[in-house]
Amino acid sequence: MNILIVDDSVLCRQSAAEVLAPLAGMAPRQVDSVPAAWQALVGGYRVDLAVVDVRMPQAGGLEMLDRLRQD
């Protein structure tokens, strides 16, 4: 299972990755911003589960999820 964790907090990303790694069977991919998440997705990373912070400086997680639904 491919999991993408998007959060500007290193501690939150690492904590979520630690909890979700057994579910994924591998280390989840971690990025620190919505633009970095888009770069991963455009680069071919296929996501089964996205864990996204709602409030981030450049773009919010809800904006990202809305855009994902459109695609």
C-alpha positions as CSV (number, residue, x, y, z in Angstrom):
1,M,0.0,0.0,0.0
2,N,1.4,3.4,-1.0
3,I,0.9,6.1,1.7
4,L,1.7,9.7,1.2
5,I,2.0,11.9,4.3
6,V,1.9,15.7,3.7
7,D,2.6,17.9,6.7
8,D,4.9,20.8,7.3
9,S,5.7,19.5,10.8
10,V,8.6,17.0,10.8
11,L,7.4,15.5,14.1
12,C,3.9,15.0,12.8
13,R,5.1,13.4,9.6
14,Q,7.5,11.0,11.4
15,S,4.8,10.1,14.0
16,A,2.3,9.3,11.3
17,A,4.8,7.3,9.3
18,E,5.8,5.3,12.3
19,V,2.1,4.4,13.0
20,L,1.2,3.7,9.3
21,A,4.3,1.8,8.2
22,P,3.0,-1.6,9.4
23,L,-0.2,-1.0,7.4
24,A,1.7,-0.1,4.3
25,G,4.3,-2.8,4.6
26,M,6.9,-0.2,3.8
27,A,7.9,3.3,4.9
28,P,5.3,5.9,3.8
29,R,6.5,8.7,1.5
30,Q,6.7,11.9,3.4
31,V,6.7,15.5,2.0
32,D,6.5,18.9,3.7
33,S,4.2,20.8,1.4
34,V,1.4,20.6,-1.1
35,P,3.7,21.6,-4.0
36,A,6.0,18.7,-3.0
37,A,3.1,16.3,-2.9
38,W,2.0,17.4,-6.4
39,Q,5.6,16.9,-7.6
40,A,5.5,13.3,-6.2
41,L,2.1,12.6,-7.8
42,V,3.1,14.1,-11.2
43,G,6.3,12.1,-11.0
44,G,4.3,8.9,-11.0
45,Y,3.9,8.1,-7.3
46,R,0.6,6.2,-7.0
47,V,-1.2,6.8,-3.7
48,D,-3.6,4.5,-2.0
49,L,-3.9,6.6,1.1
50,A,-3.0,10.3,1.7
51,V,-2.7,11.8,5.1
52,V,-2.7,15.6,4.7
53,D,-2.4,18.4,7.2
54,V,-5.3,20.8,6.8
55,R,-3.3,24.0,7.7
56,M,0.0,24.6,5.9
57,P,1.6,27.8,4.9
58,Q,1.7,27.5,1.1
59,A,-1.5,25.6,0.4
60,G,-4.0,23.8,2.7
61,G,-4.7,20.1,2.7
62,L,-8.4,20.7,1.9
63,E,-7.4,22.4,-1.3
64,M,-5.1,19.5,-2.2
65,L,-7.9,17.0,-1.6
66,D,-10.4,19.0,-3.6
67,R,-8.0,19.0,-6.5
68,L,-7.3,15.3,-6.2
69,R,-11.0,14.6,-6.3
70,Q,-11.3,16.6,-9.5
71,D,-8.5,14.5,-11.1
